[in-house]
């Protein structure tokens, strides 16, 4: 039976399979083909039980497909099989190339739809009791890619280091020493920083420190990508919550 060619770009959330949305699950159940990335938990593919599953992500710098090949795969599979779901970690519109893929698909006559996902820039911090804003501490937050298309540190990190905002950096572990140097130059050596690897997953690891101590903590724990970096006074909230829980106990905090 002929099906109208369609692309749905779907956000899978930060890692925990329970953090995917109901609308995303519905899209997966309707899919004829699912193209999924490395940060997607393959357990989610069980929802797409009648679809073809194609891994198109990258692991340790090795690409299964280049972006141009993914674009062409979307179009060719949609025209031969129908509904293609492009499953991406986090939210596809936050450094996810979801917009580029939708533009390419639409230019080739495909119907396109977007299902937002829960972005790691908010949820991974929240899962560790770190708010990106908190009254009296942070009135705004920056979300920045650590590495640009040219594989350089984004200049926005330099600008963010001058502000009082919370700074959330994705894909920045390879540039951590440069990030630390920038914040040190701004006199922020004692500013709290958290690094969360594999956020919301069972193998999650977290390192907490200050700008002048975090490199030692990273080396001690062997922290690496995929990880997010959170810089700002809001990081202290995690310690405060843990101290309250320790003092009063979980049961006494439930009213």
MDAnalysis code that builds the backbone (N, CA, C; Angstrom):
import MDAnalysis as mda
import numpy as np

u = mda.Universe.empty(765, n_residues=255, atom_resindex=np.repeat(np.arange(255), 3), trajectory=True)
u.add_TopologyAttr("name", ["N", "CA", "C"] * 255)
u.add_TopologyAttr("resid", np.arange(1, 256))
u.add_TopologyAttr("resname", ["UNK", "UNK", "UNK", "UNK", "UNK", "UNK", "UNK", "UNK", "UNK", "UNK", "UNK", "UNK", "UNK", "UNK", "UNK", "UNK", "UNK", "UNK", "UNK", "UNK", "UNK", "UNK", "UNK", "UNK", "UNK", "UNK", "UNK", "UNK", "UNK", "UNK", "UNK", "UNK", "UNK", "UNK", "UNK", "UNK", "UNK", "UNK", "UNK", "UNK", "UNK", "UNK", "UNK", "UNK", "UNK", "UNK", "UNK", "UNK", "UNK", "UNK", "UNK", "UNK", "UNK", "UNK", "UNK", "UNK", "UNK", "UNK", "UNK", "UNK", "UNK", "UNK", "UNK", "UNK", "UNK", "UNK", "UNK", "UNK", "UNK", "UNK", "UNK", "UNK", "UNK", "UNK", "UNK", "UNK", "UNK", "UNK", "UNK", "UNK", "UNK", "UNK", "UNK", "UNK", "UNK", "UNK", "UNK", "UNK", "UNK", "UNK", "UNK", "UNK", "UNK", "UNK", "UNK", "UNK", "UNK", "UNK", "UNK", "UNK", "UNK", "UNK", "UNK", "UNK", "UNK", "UNK", "UNK", "UNK", "UNK", "UNK", "UNK", "UNK", "UNK", "UNK", "UNK", "UNK", "UNK", "UNK", "UNK", "UNK", "UNK", "UNK", "UNK", "UNK", "UNK", "UNK", "UNK", "UNK", "UNK", "UNK", "UNK", "UNK", "UNK", "UNK", "UNK", "UNK", "UNK", "UNK", "UNK", "UNK", "UNK", "UNK", "UNK", "UNK", "UNK", "UNK", "UNK", "UNK", "UNK", "UNK", "UNK", "UNK", "UNK", "UNK", "UNK", "UNK", "UNK", "UNK", "UNK", "UNK", "UNK", "UNK", "UNK", "UNK", "UNK", "UNK", "UNK", "UNK", "UNK", "UNK", "UNK", "UNK", "UNK", "UNK", "UNK", "UNK", "UNK", "UNK", "UNK", "UNK", "UNK", "UNK", "UNK", "UNK", "UNK", "UNK", "UNK", "UNK", "UNK", "UNK", "UNK", "UNK", "UNK", "UNK", "UNK", "UNK", "UNK", "UNK", "UNK", "UNK", "UNK", "UNK", "UNK", "UNK", "UNK", "UNK", "UNK", "UNK", "UNK", "UNK", "UNK", "UNK", "UNK", "UNK", "UNK", "UNK", "UNK", "UNK", "UNK", "UNK", "UNK", "UNK", "UNK", "UNK", "UNK", "UNK", "UNK", "UNK", "UNK", "UNK", "UNK", "UNK", "UNK", "UNK", "UNK", "UNK", "UNK", "UNK", "UNK", "UNK", "UNK", "UNK", "UNK", "UNK", "UNK", "UNK", "UNK", "UNK", "UNK", "UNK", "UNK", "UNK", "UNK", "UNK", "UNK"])
u.atoms.positions = np.array([
    [0.840, -1.191, 0.000],
    [0.000, 0.000, 0.000],
    [0.881, 1.249, 0.000],
    [0.580, 2.172, -0.908],
    [1.392, 3.394, -1.018],
    [1.141, 4.300, 0.172],
    [2.235, 4.833, 0.739],
    [2.137, 5.807, 1.813],
    [2.823, 7.091, 1.391],
    [2.197, 8.200, 1.714],
    [2.767, 9.504, 1.398],
    [4.131, 9.642, 2.077],
    [5.174, 9.998, 1.327],
    [6.496, 10.133, 1.956],
    [6.512, 11.234, 3.019],
    [7.057, 10.887, 4.174],
    [7.018, 11.815, 5.304],
    [8.252, 11.641, 6.169],
    [8.727, 12.756, 6.719],
    [9.803, 12.741, 7.714],
    [9.274, 13.330, 9.001],
    [9.459, 12.601, 10.101],
    [9.198, 13.153, 11.430],
    [10.508, 13.138, 12.203],
    [10.962, 14.311, 12.587],
    [12.166, 14.437, 13.403],
    [11.732, 14.381, 14.866],
    [12.273, 13.421, 15.598],
    [11.792, 13.131, 16.946],
    [12.918, 13.255, 17.971],
    [12.645, 13.962, 19.056],
    [13.591, 14.045, 20.164],
    [13.391, 12.898, 21.130],
    [14.474, 12.169, 21.424],
    [14.392, 10.998, 22.295],
    [14.585, 11.346, 23.765],
    [14.949, 12.589, 24.065],
    [15.220, 12.960, 25.453],
    [16.678, 12.737, 25.811],
    [17.036, 12.978, 27.078],
    [18.444, 13.017, 27.484],
    [19.139, 11.674, 27.647],
    [18.382, 10.575, 27.703],
    [19.025, 9.271, 27.897],
    [18.122, 8.266, 28.567],
    [17.516, 8.656, 29.674],
    [16.565, 7.801, 30.373],
    [15.379, 7.539, 29.446],
    [15.078, 6.271, 29.170],
    [14.012, 5.948, 28.208],
    [12.644, 6.419, 28.689],
    [12.473, 6.638, 29.990],
    [11.191, 7.103, 30.502],
    [10.976, 8.591, 30.263],
    [11.995, 9.280, 29.780],
    [11.879, 10.713, 29.528],
    [11.542, 11.044, 28.075],
    [11.143, 10.058, 27.301],
    [10.644, 10.326, 25.959],
    [9.174, 10.716, 26.077],
    [8.659, 11.503, 25.120],
    [7.282, 11.968, 25.204],
    [6.311, 10.975, 24.582],
    [5.041, 11.093, 24.949],
    [4.004, 10.240, 24.386],
    [3.879, 10.452, 22.878],
    [4.017, 11.699, 22.446],
    [3.907, 11.986, 21.014],
    [5.049, 11.333, 20.238],
    [6.219, 11.279, 20.844],
    [7.354, 10.622, 20.210],
    [7.096, 9.118, 20.070],
    [6.529, 8.510, 21.097],
    [6.213, 7.079, 21.041],
    [5.208, 6.791, 19.934],
    [4.209, 7.656, 19.795],
    [3.212, 7.484, 18.731],
    [3.869, 7.540, 17.352],
    [4.816, 8.455, 17.198],
    [5.518, 8.567, 15.910],
    [6.320, 7.301, 15.625],
    [6.990, 6.760, 16.641],
    [7.772, 5.542, 16.461],
    [6.882, 4.354, 16.081],
    [5.726, 4.270, 16.703],
    [4.813, 3.170, 16.395],
    [4.302, 3.237, 14.955],
    [4.248, 4.445, 14.413],
    [3.746, 4.632, 13.048],
    [4.856, 4.552, 12.001],
    [6.107, 4.465, 12.443],
    [7.250, 4.559, 11.523],
    [7.396, 3.333, 10.634],
    [7.852, 3.574, 9.406],
    [8.253, 2.501, 8.498],
    [9.769, 2.320, 8.525],
    [10.469, 3.416, 8.812],
    [11.928, 3.404, 8.918],
    [12.319, 4.319, 10.070],
    [13.290, 3.904, 10.880],
    [13.832, 4.754, 11.936],
    [15.331, 4.899, 11.725],
    [15.773, 6.129, 11.584],
    [17.201, 6.434, 11.519],
    [17.585, 7.014, 12.882],
    [18.469, 6.334, 13.605],
    [18.726, 6.750, 14.983],
    [20.216, 7.021, 15.222],
    [20.462, 7.869, 16.229],
    [21.814, 8.317, 16.557],
    [22.421, 7.510, 17.705],
    [23.705, 7.772, 17.960],
    [24.457, 7.016, 18.970],
    [23.966, 7.282, 20.389],
    [23.436, 8.473, 20.658],
    [23.004, 8.808, 22.013],
    [21.588, 8.317, 22.321],
    [20.962, 7.640, 21.375],
    [19.616, 7.106, 21.579],
    [19.715, 5.713, 22.195],
    [18.971, 5.479, 23.281],
    [18.909, 4.146, 23.875],
    [18.126, 3.235, 22.932],
    [18.741, 2.144, 22.511],
    [18.098, 1.256, 21.532],
    [16.848, 0.575, 22.069],
    [16.619, 0.643, 23.372],
    [15.376, 0.114, 23.932],
    [14.164, 0.825, 23.334],
    [14.350, 2.092, 22.956],
    [13.250, 2.861, 22.373],
    [12.817, 2.315, 21.018],
    [13.705, 1.598, 20.347],
    [13.367, 1.047, 19.034],
    [12.286, -0.030, 19.126],
    [12.061, -0.540, 20.321],
    [11.007, -1.540, 20.497],
    [9.625, -0.964, 20.199],
    [9.472, 0.351, 20.354],
    [8.200, 0.980, 19.990],
    [7.978, 0.950, 18.473],
    [9.074, 0.973, 17.731],
    [8.990, 0.927, 16.262],
    [9.117, -0.519, 15.810],
    [8.200, -1.343, 16.259],
    [8.317, -2.799, 16.094],
    [8.151, -3.266, 14.653],
    [7.537, -2.458, 13.785],
    [7.348, -2.892, 12.396],
    [8.244, -2.126, 11.421],
    [9.155, -1.324, 11.965],
    [9.982, -0.463, 11.128],
    [11.364, -1.059, 10.878],
    [11.995, -0.604, 9.819],
    [13.409, -0.880, 9.577],
    [14.226, 0.069, 10.445],
    [15.250, -0.460, 11.130],
    [16.090, 0.355, 12.013],
    [17.465, 0.533, 11.379],
    [17.888, 1.787, 11.239],
    [19.189, 2.070, 10.625],
    [19.988, 2.995, 11.546],
    [21.154, 2.540, 11.989],
    [22.028, 3.375, 12.820],
    [22.804, 4.341, 11.938],
    [22.672, 5.637, 12.217],
    [23.354, 6.654, 11.409],
    [24.194, 7.594, 12.277],
    [24.469, 7.191, 13.513],
    [25.199, 8.061, 14.429],
    [26.697, 7.934, 14.295],
    [27.391, 8.541, 15.237],
    [28.854, 8.428, 15.265],
    [29.294, 8.000, 16.651],
    [30.372, 7.222, 16.682],
    [30.952, 6.775, 17.944],
    [32.455, 6.997, 17.883],
    [32.962, 7.760, 18.882],
    [34.407, 8.049, 18.965],
    [34.940, 8.622, 17.660],
    [34.172, 9.552, 17.078],
    [34.616, 10.233, 15.870],
    [34.420, 9.463, 14.593],
    [33.895, 8.236, 14.677],
    [33.666, 7.428, 13.473],
    [32.207, 7.568, 13.055],
    [31.997, 8.038, 11.838],
    [30.653, 8.267, 11.330],
    [30.152, 7.047, 10.564],
    [28.931, 6.586, 10.911],
    [28.298, 5.537, 10.112],
    [27.909, 6.101, 8.755],
    [27.437, 7.362, 8.765],
    [27.068, 8.083, 7.548],
    [27.472, 9.542, 7.726],
    [27.897, 10.179, 6.653],
    [28.101, 11.621, 6.672],
    [26.730, 12.295, 6.597],
    [26.652, 13.579, 6.982],
    [25.359, 14.257, 7.029],
    [24.668, 14.270, 5.664],
    [25.433, 14.471, 4.598],
    [24.829, 14.482, 3.267],
    [24.210, 13.129, 2.925],
    [24.857, 12.053, 3.383],
    [24.331, 10.717, 3.146],
    [23.057, 10.470, 3.944],
    [23.015, 11.003, 5.155],
    [21.806, 10.872, 5.975],
    [20.647, 11.596, 5.300],
    [20.913, 12.792, 4.806],
    [19.872, 13.552, 4.110],
    [19.297, 12.762, 2.941],
    [20.182, 12.151, 2.156],
    [19.734, 11.389, 0.994],
    [19.004, 10.116, 1.417],
    [19.447, 9.506, 2.506],
    [18.804, 8.298, 3.011],
    [17.373, 8.596, 3.458],
    [17.187, 9.735, 4.114],
    [15.849, 10.154, 4.530],
    [14.916, 10.227, 3.328],
    [15.368, 10.889, 2.278],
    [14.529, 11.097, 1.095],
    [14.250, 9.773, 0.378],
    [15.296, 8.975, 0.174],
    [15.116, 7.731, -0.580],
    [14.226, 6.742, 0.168],
    [14.412, 6.609, 1.483],
    [13.587, 5.677, 2.266],
    [12.139, 6.163, 2.348],
    [11.945, 7.464, 2.483],
    [10.580, 7.996, 2.551],
    [9.830, 7.740, 1.243],
    [10.521, 7.883, 0.113],
    [9.860, 7.721, -1.179],
    [9.596, 6.256, -1.527],
    [10.356, 5.344, -0.913],
    [10.147, 3.929, -1.204],
    [9.341, 3.209, -0.125],
    [9.397, 3.750, 1.139],
    [8.769, 3.020, 2.242],
    [7.723, 3.814, 3.015],
    [7.740, 5.138, 2.911],
    [6.703, 5.930, 3.560],
    [7.194, 6.834, 4.670],
    [6.900, 6.464, 5.914],
    [7.148, 7.338, 7.053],
    [8.523, 7.072, 7.662],
    [9.403, 8.047, 7.557],
    [10.734, 7.967, 8.158],
    [10.746, 8.772, 9.453],
    [11.178, 8.145, 10.537],
    [11.385, 8.850, 11.805],
    [12.877, 9.015, 12.015],
    [13.290, 10.253, 12.201],
    [14.694, 10.554, 12.499],
    [14.797, 10.753, 13.999],
    [15.311, 9.762, 14.704],
    [15.332, 9.754, 16.168],
    [16.674, 10.274, 16.672],
    [16.606, 11.381, 17.421],
    [17.817, 12.045, 17.895],
    [17.783, 12.198, 19.408],
    [18.943, 12.156, 20.039],
    [19.019, 12.374, 21.474],
    [18.665, 13.801, 21.841],
    [18.111, 13.979, 23.044],
    [17.767, 15.314, 23.516],
    [16.655, 15.932, 22.703],
    [16.836, 17.190, 22.322],
    [15.907, 17.879, 21.435],
    [16.607, 18.147, 20.115],
    [16.016, 17.758, 18.995],
    [16.701, 17.879, 17.698],
    [16.984, 19.304, 17.248],
    [16.343, 20.284, 17.885],
    [16.583, 21.678, 17.516],
    [17.615, 22.350, 18.423],
    [18.216, 21.586, 19.327],
    [19.302, 22.119, 20.166],
    [20.593, 21.416, 19.745],
    [21.321, 22.028, 18.839],
    [22.572, 21.485, 18.290],
    [22.389, 20.077, 17.729],
    [21.248, 19.830, 17.097],
    [20.952, 18.488, 16.628],
    [20.794, 18.319, 15.131],
    [20.935, 19.371, 14.357],
    [20.809, 19.327, 12.900],
    [19.423, 18.904, 12.418],
    [18.473, 18.905, 13.336],
    [17.122, 18.551, 12.942],
    [16.544, 19.509, 11.915],
    [16.836, 20.783, 12.071],
    [16.319, 21.793, 11.142],
    [16.879, 21.581, 9.741],
    [18.169, 21.246, 9.652],
    [18.800, 21.021, 8.344],
    [18.146, 19.843, 7.627],
    [17.884, 18.787, 8.366],
    [17.298, 17.593, 7.758],
    [15.868, 17.840, 7.309],
    [15.125, 18.624, 8.081],
    [13.760, 18.961, 7.687],
    [13.743, 19.808, 6.421],
    [14.658, 20.758, 6.333],
    [14.738, 21.609, 5.143],
    [15.042, 20.782, 3.901],
    [15.982, 19.850, 4.028],
    [16.347, 19.003, 2.889],
    [15.160, 18.142, 2.464],
    [14.474, 17.552, 3.460],
    [13.335, 16.690, 3.150],
    [12.209, 17.479, 2.491],
    [11.902, 18.665, 3.015],
    [10.832, 19.491, 2.450],
    [11.161, 19.921, 1.030],
    [12.444, 20.216, 0.781],
    [12.862, 20.637, -0.567],
    [12.715, 19.519, -1.589],
    [12.635, 18.267, -1.098],
    [12.467, 17.108, -1.987],
    [11.044, 16.553, -1.941],
    [10.115, 17.383, -1.471],
    [8.710, 17.041, -1.569],
    [8.132, 16.227, -0.442],
    [8.872, 16.027, 0.645],
    [8.368, 15.241, 1.765],
    [7.540, 16.112, 2.706],
    [6.496, 15.523, 3.261],
    [5.809, 16.143, 4.380],
    [6.745, 16.070, 5.576],
    [6.816, 17.130, 6.376],
    [7.736, 17.134, 7.510],
    [7.015, 17.510, 8.798],
    [7.476, 16.912, 9.890],
    [6.913, 17.187, 11.212],
    [8.028, 17.105, 12.241],
    [7.861, 17.859, 13.304],
    [8.850, 17.885, 14.377],
    [8.179, 17.529, 15.705],
    [8.769, 16.576, 16.443],
    [8.308, 16.236, 17.792],
    [9.429, 16.622, 18.752],
    [9.251, 17.690, 19.534],
    [10.319, 18.135, 20.432],
    [10.688, 17.067, 21.461],
    [11.935, 17.134, 21.920],
    [12.392, 16.245, 22.976],
    [12.819, 17.041, 24.187],
    [13.000, 16.362, 25.302],
    [13.486, 17.011, 26.516],
    [14.996, 17.187, 26.378],
    [15.451, 18.416, 26.324],
    [16.867, 18.683, 26.065],
    [17.740, 18.382, 27.282],
    [18.905, 17.831, 27.020],
    [19.848, 17.530, 28.101],
    [20.340, 18.797, 28.792],
    [20.304, 19.934, 28.096],
    [20.823, 21.163, 28.698],
    [20.010, 21.587, 29.922],
    [18.764, 21.144, 30.004],
    [17.926, 21.420, 31.175],
    [17.773, 20.194, 32.064],
    [17.458, 19.068, 31.444],
    [17.047, 17.893, 32.214],
    [18.194, 17.194, 32.933],
    [19.370, 17.162, 32.323],
    [20.496, 16.488, 32.972],
    [20.907, 17.247, 34.234],
    [20.924, 18.570, 34.139],
    [21.215, 19.375, 35.332],
    [20.134, 19.155, 36.394],
    [18.874, 19.190, 35.968],
    [17.764, 19.044, 36.918],
    [17.783, 17.686, 37.603],
    [18.169, 16.651, 36.855],
    [18.188, 15.302, 37.435],
    [19.198, 15.190, 38.571],
    [20.169, 16.096, 38.603],
    [21.156, 16.131, 39.683],
    [20.911, 17.303, 40.637],
    [19.654, 17.771, 40.654],
    [19.235, 18.843, 41.566],
    [19.997, 20.145, 41.344],
    [20.315, 20.413, 40.079],
    [20.958, 21.680, 39.732],
    [19.996, 22.475, 38.853],
    [19.431, 23.575, 39.357],
    [18.559, 24.409, 38.533],
    [19.405, 25.336, 37.665],
    [18.976, 25.600, 36.442],
    [19.773, 26.525, 35.630],
    [19.514, 27.978, 36.016],
    [18.367, 28.236, 36.672],
    [18.115, 29.566, 37.247],
    [17.650, 29.393, 38.681],
    [17.964, 30.364, 39.506],
    [17.506, 30.353, 40.897],
    [17.478, 31.795, 41.381],
    [16.354, 32.170, 41.964],
    [16.190, 33.552, 42.409],
    [17.312, 33.961, 43.353],
    [17.911, 35.094, 43.069],
    [19.000, 35.598, 43.891],
    [20.378, 35.122, 43.474],
    [20.422, 34.151, 42.537],
    [21.706, 33.613, 42.099],
    [21.916, 33.756, 40.589],
    [20.889, 33.434, 39.821],
    [21.034, 33.473, 38.369],
    [19.722, 33.859, 37.715],
    [19.758, 34.927, 36.931],
    [18.550, 35.421, 36.270],
    [18.426, 34.931, 34.836],
    [19.447, 34.243, 34.345],
    [19.412, 33.764, 32.964],
    [20.423, 32.637, 32.811],
    [20.372, 31.982, 31.654],
    [21.367, 30.947, 31.389],
    [21.708, 30.917, 29.908],
    [22.960, 30.564, 29.651],
    [23.466, 30.380, 28.295],
    [23.550, 28.883, 28.015],
    [23.165, 28.497, 26.805],
    [23.398, 27.134, 26.340],
    [24.284, 27.246, 25.101],
    [25.476, 26.683, 25.184],
    [26.489, 26.905, 24.151],
    [27.083, 25.581, 23.703],
    [27.345, 25.458, 22.429],
    [28.114, 24.310, 21.963],
    [29.585, 24.580, 22.242],
    [30.254, 23.612, 22.818],
    [31.662, 23.807, 23.144],
    [32.550, 23.804, 21.927],
    [32.127, 23.085, 20.884],
    [32.956, 22.927, 19.693],
    [32.177, 23.369, 18.461],
    [32.719, 24.292, 17.711],
    [32.052, 24.792, 16.520],
    [32.276, 23.861, 15.331],
    [31.674, 24.226, 14.208],
    [31.827, 23.454, 12.975],
    [33.295, 23.355, 12.568],
    [34.066, 24.384, 12.920],
    [35.495, 24.413, 12.594],
    [36.341, 23.746, 13.684],
    [35.678, 23.078, 14.633],
    [36.338, 22.356, 15.733],
    [37.086, 23.293, 16.685],
    [36.596, 24.518, 16.776],
    [37.164, 25.488, 17.712],
    [36.200, 25.721, 18.863],
    [36.717, 26.286, 19.961],
    [35.863, 26.661, 21.074],
    [35.004, 27.846, 20.645],
    [33.703, 27.762, 20.899],
    [32.807, 28.854, 20.538],
    [33.201, 30.145, 21.248],
    [33.191, 31.258, 20.512],
    [33.510, 32.560, 21.097],
    [32.456, 32.981, 22.114],
    [31.257, 32.379, 22.024],
    [30.211, 32.717, 22.984],
    [30.591, 32.297, 24.405],
    [31.469, 31.303, 24.534],
    [31.927, 30.910, 25.875],
    [32.687, 32.070, 26.512],
    [33.468, 32.752, 25.720],
    [34.234, 33.910, 26.214],
    [33.276, 35.005, 26.705],
    [32.226, 35.243, 25.926],
    [31.239, 36.259, 26.299],
    [30.472, 35.834, 27.548],
    [30.099, 34.554, 27.610],
    [29.332, 34.042, 28.755],
    [30.141, 34.118, 30.044],
    [31.441, 33.950, 29.943],
    [32.308, 33.978, 31.129],
    [32.311, 35.353, 31.795],
    [31.938, 36.369, 31.055],
    [31.900, 37.732, 31.587],
    [30.575, 38.031, 32.311],
    [29.583, 37.158, 32.131],
    [28.260, 37.408, 32.689],
    [28.096, 36.730, 34.040],
    [26.953, 37.012, 34.693],
    [26.618, 36.346, 35.952],
    [25.654, 35.188, 35.723],
    [25.384, 34.877, 34.468],
    [24.429, 33.834, 34.115],
    [25.011, 32.444, 34.348],
    [24.120, 31.477, 34.476],
    [24.533, 30.078, 34.449],
    [24.971, 29.738, 33.027],
    [26.052, 28.994, 32.901],
    [26.563, 28.623, 31.579],
    [26.501, 27.101, 31.447],
    [25.766, 26.646, 30.452],
    [25.655, 25.218, 30.158],
    [26.335, 24.966, 28.815],
    [27.335, 24.096, 28.815],
    [28.112, 23.842, 27.603],
    [27.946, 22.385, 27.194],
    [27.484, 22.170, 25.981],
    [27.347, 20.835, 25.412],
    [28.535, 20.557, 24.507],
    [28.944, 19.309, 24.440],
    [30.048, 18.906, 23.558],
    [31.307, 19.720, 23.820],
    [31.615, 19.911, 25.089],
    [32.732, 20.781, 25.434],
    [33.889, 20.126, 26.167],
    [33.837, 18.824, 26.382],
    [34.882, 18.186, 27.188],
    [36.265, 18.293, 26.559],
    [36.346, 18.233, 25.244],
    [37.654, 18.333, 24.588],
    [38.241, 19.738, 24.702],
    [37.403, 20.700, 25.084],
    [37.845, 22.085, 25.215],
    [37.835, 22.546, 26.670],
    [37.762, 21.600, 27.596],
    [37.598, 21.967, 29.002],
    [38.744, 22.826, 29.519],
    [39.959, 22.514, 29.152],
    [41.095, 23.305, 29.652],
    [41.006, 24.752, 29.170],
    [40.544, 24.957, 27.940],
    [40.374, 26.322, 27.420],
    [39.241, 27.048, 28.149],
    [38.175, 26.315, 28.438],
    [37.041, 26.898, 29.163],
    [37.482, 27.344, 30.553],
    [38.215, 26.491, 31.234],
    [38.737, 26.814, 32.566],
    [39.627, 28.052, 32.504],
    [40.460, 28.118, 31.498],
    [41.356, 29.268, 31.344],
    [40.575, 30.571, 31.169],
    [39.513, 30.534, 30.368],
    [38.698, 31.735, 30.143],
    [38.055, 32.218, 31.437],
    [37.498, 31.289, 32.211],
    [36.831, 31.686, 33.457],
    [37.848, 32.150, 34.499],
    [39.016, 31.557, 34.509],
    [40.072, 32.031, 35.408],
    [40.476, 33.464, 35.090],
    [40.550, 33.782, 33.814],
    [40.930, 35.135, 33.392],
    [39.909, 36.174, 33.833],
    [38.656, 35.725, 34.010],
    [37.595, 36.629, 34.456],
    [37.496, 36.682, 35.985],
    [38.472, 36.097, 36.681],
    [38.488, 36.122, 38.136],
    [37.468, 35.196, 38.777],
    [37.128, 34.120, 38.082],
    [36.079, 33.214, 38.559],
    [36.634, 31.841, 38.937],
    [37.805, 31.825, 39.511],
    [38.452, 30.553, 39.843],
    [37.679, 29.759, 40.886],
    [36.886, 30.437, 41.719],
    [36.127, 29.754, 42.775],
    [34.664, 29.519, 42.393],
    [34.321, 29.788, 41.152],
    [32.948, 29.551, 40.692],
    [32.675, 28.052, 40.616],
    [31.546, 27.589, 41.142],
    [31.228, 26.156, 41.099],
    [31.010, 25.660, 39.669],
    [31.366, 24.416, 39.446],
    [31.198, 23.793, 38.139],
    [30.837, 22.319, 38.342],
    [29.936, 21.838, 37.510],
    [29.555, 20.426, 37.536],
    [29.736, 19.842, 36.141],
    [30.217, 18.614, 36.086],
    [30.313, 17.887, 34.826],
    [29.554, 16.578, 34.999],
    [28.567, 16.371, 34.133],
    [27.720, 15.181, 34.237],
    [27.870, 14.357, 32.962],
    [28.385, 13.165, 33.119],
    [28.596, 12.252, 31.994],
    [27.464, 11.230, 31.948],
    [26.983, 10.934, 30.742],
    [25.883, 9.970, 30.560],
    [24.684, 10.333, 31.432],
    [24.320, 11.597, 31.390],
    [23.245, 12.101, 32.237],
    [21.940, 11.344, 32.121],
    [21.310, 11.067, 33.238],
    [20.030, 10.366, 33.439],
    [20.103, 8.876, 33.134],
    [21.258, 8.363, 32.769],
    [21.408, 6.932, 32.482],
    [21.913, 6.187, 33.723],
    [21.866, 4.874, 33.662],
    [22.310, 4.056, 34.790],
    [23.809, 4.210, 35.047],
    [24.580, 4.501, 33.980],
    [26.029, 4.651, 34.129],
    [26.458, 6.106, 34.279],
    [25.547, 6.936, 34.758],
    [25.827, 8.360, 34.953],
    [26.972, 8.566, 35.946],
    [27.825, 9.548, 35.650],
    [28.903, 9.944, 36.552],
    [28.872, 11.457, 36.681],
    [29.178, 11.960, 37.873],
    [29.165, 13.410, 38.075],
    [30.405, 13.853, 38.832],
    [30.977, 14.946, 38.373],
    [32.106, 15.566, 39.051],
    [31.738, 16.985, 39.444],
    [31.979, 17.339, 40.698],
    [31.661, 18.674, 41.213],
    [32.946, 19.315, 41.716],
    [33.101, 20.585, 41.421],
    [34.274, 21.292, 41.907],
    [34.136, 22.776, 41.662],
    [35.255, 23.448, 41.601],
    [35.299, 24.856, 41.202],
    [36.183, 24.948, 39.965],
    [36.174, 26.109, 39.350],
    [36.957, 26.294, 38.129],
    [38.416, 25.892, 38.333],
    [38.968, 26.204, 39.495],
    [40.389, 25.912, 39.710],
    [40.664, 24.478, 40.174],
    [39.613, 23.691, 40.396],
    [39.845, 22.317, 40.864],
    [39.263, 21.242, 39.938],
    [38.470, 21.643, 38.967],
    [37.698, 20.658, 38.202],
    [38.572, 19.758, 37.331],
    [39.697, 20.252, 36.852],
    [40.548, 19.412, 36.003],
    [41.055, 18.196, 36.784],
    [41.380, 18.392, 38.054],
    [41.825, 17.278, 38.887],
    [40.693, 16.271, 39.095],
    [39.476, 16.789, 39.279],
    [38.322, 15.911, 39.477],
    [38.020, 15.108, 38.209],
    [38.147, 15.744, 37.064],
    [37.933, 15.056, 35.785],
    [38.936, 13.928, 35.613],
    [40.194, 14.204, 35.948],
    [41.235, 13.176, 35.834],
    [41.002, 12.054, 36.841],
    [40.589, 12.406, 38.049],
    [40.370, 11.407, 39.087],
    [39.261, 10.430, 38.713],
    [38.189, 10.960, 38.122],
    [37.044, 10.116, 37.784],
    [37.061, 9.598, 36.348],
    [37.987, 10.131, 35.538],
    [38.021, 9.727, 34.138],
    [36.807, 10.190, 33.367],
    [36.332, 11.405, 33.659],
    [35.139, 11.934, 32.994],
    [35.437, 12.266, 31.536],
    [34.487, 11.945, 30.677],
    [34.676, 12.175, 29.242],
    [33.311, 12.336, 28.581],
    [33.312, 12.597, 27.277],
    [32.063, 12.673, 26.523],
    [31.373, 11.316, 26.496],
    [30.031, 11.298, 26.390],
    [29.128, 12.454, 26.310],
    [28.867, 13.046, 27.696],
    [29.057, 14.349, 27.813],
    [28.888, 15.021, 29.097],
    [28.458, 16.457, 28.868],
    [27.813, 17.020, 29.877],
    [27.513, 18.442, 29.828],
    [28.250, 19.127, 30.974],
    [28.559, 20.394, 30.750],
    [29.285, 21.206, 31.721],
    [28.347, 22.307, 32.198],
    [28.223, 22.470, 33.516],
    [27.365, 23.506, 34.089],
    [28.221, 24.374, 34.991],
    [28.236, 25.672, 34.725],
    [29.072, 26.597, 35.484],
    [28.198, 27.688, 36.082],
    [28.319, 27.893, 37.384],
    [27.555, 28.965, 38.026],
    [27.225, 28.651, 39.469],
    [26.759, 29.667, 40.180],
    [26.438, 29.519, 41.599],
    [25.308, 28.528, 41.839],
    [24.485, 28.271, 40.814],
    [23.363, 27.333, 40.972],
    [23.841, 25.920, 41.293],
    [25.086, 25.609, 40.957],
    [25.617, 24.268, 41.236],
    [25.602, 23.990, 42.742],
    [25.705, 25.041, 43.558],
    [25.701, 24.868, 45.016],
    [24.362, 24.319, 45.522],
    [23.291, 24.527, 44.745],
    [21.961, 24.067, 45.166],
    [21.949, 22.561, 45.379],
    [22.693, 21.832, 44.567],
    [22.732, 20.374, 44.697],
    [23.241, 19.968, 46.083],
    [24.314, 20.605, 46.519],
    [24.879, 20.284, 47.828],
    [23.901, 20.645, 48.938],
    [23.194, 21.762, 48.766],
    [22.222, 22.188, 49.777],
    [21.085, 21.183, 49.911],
    [20.581, 20.704, 48.764],
    [19.491, 19.721, 48.785],
    [19.953, 18.415, 49.424],
    [21.157, 17.968, 49.064],
    [21.681, 16.731, 49.646],
    [21.870, 16.865, 51.153],
    [22.296, 18.046, 51.597],
    [22.492, 18.278, 53.031],
    [21.156, 18.249, 53.770],
    [20.120, 18.831, 53.163],
    [18.786, 18.821, 53.777],
    [18.255, 17.397, 53.870],
    [18.426, 16.632, 52.802],
    [17.963, 15.243, 52.805],
    [18.681, 14.427, 53.876],
    [19.970, 14.695, 54.022],
    [20.756, 13.963, 55.016],
    [20.334, 14.341, 56.432],
    [20.007, 15.628, 56.619],
    [19.652, 16.105, 57.949],
    [18.277, 15.606, 58.394],
    [17.299, 15.672, 57.465],
    [15.924, 15.365, 57.848],
    [15.439, 13.991, 57.389],
    [16.135, 13.430, 56.400],
    [15.695, 12.139, 55.875],
    [14.599, 12.320, 54.849],
    [14.563, 11.421, 53.885],
    [13.602, 11.516, 52.785],
    [12.163, 11.514, 53.286],
    [11.821, 10.655, 54.238],
    [10.433, 10.500, 54.660],
    [9.896, 11.775, 55.317],
    [10.746, 12.474, 56.078],
    [10.297, 13.667, 56.759],
    [10.078, 14.828, 55.820],
    [10.627, 14.728, 54.572],
    [10.451, 15.799, 53.599],
    [9.133, 15.660, 52.832],
    [8.416, 14.555, 53.010],
    [7.161, 14.336, 52.306],
    [6.016, 14.779, 53.194],
    [5.241, 15.746, 52.723],
    [4.158, 16.302, 53.554],
    [2.835, 15.655, 53.155],
])
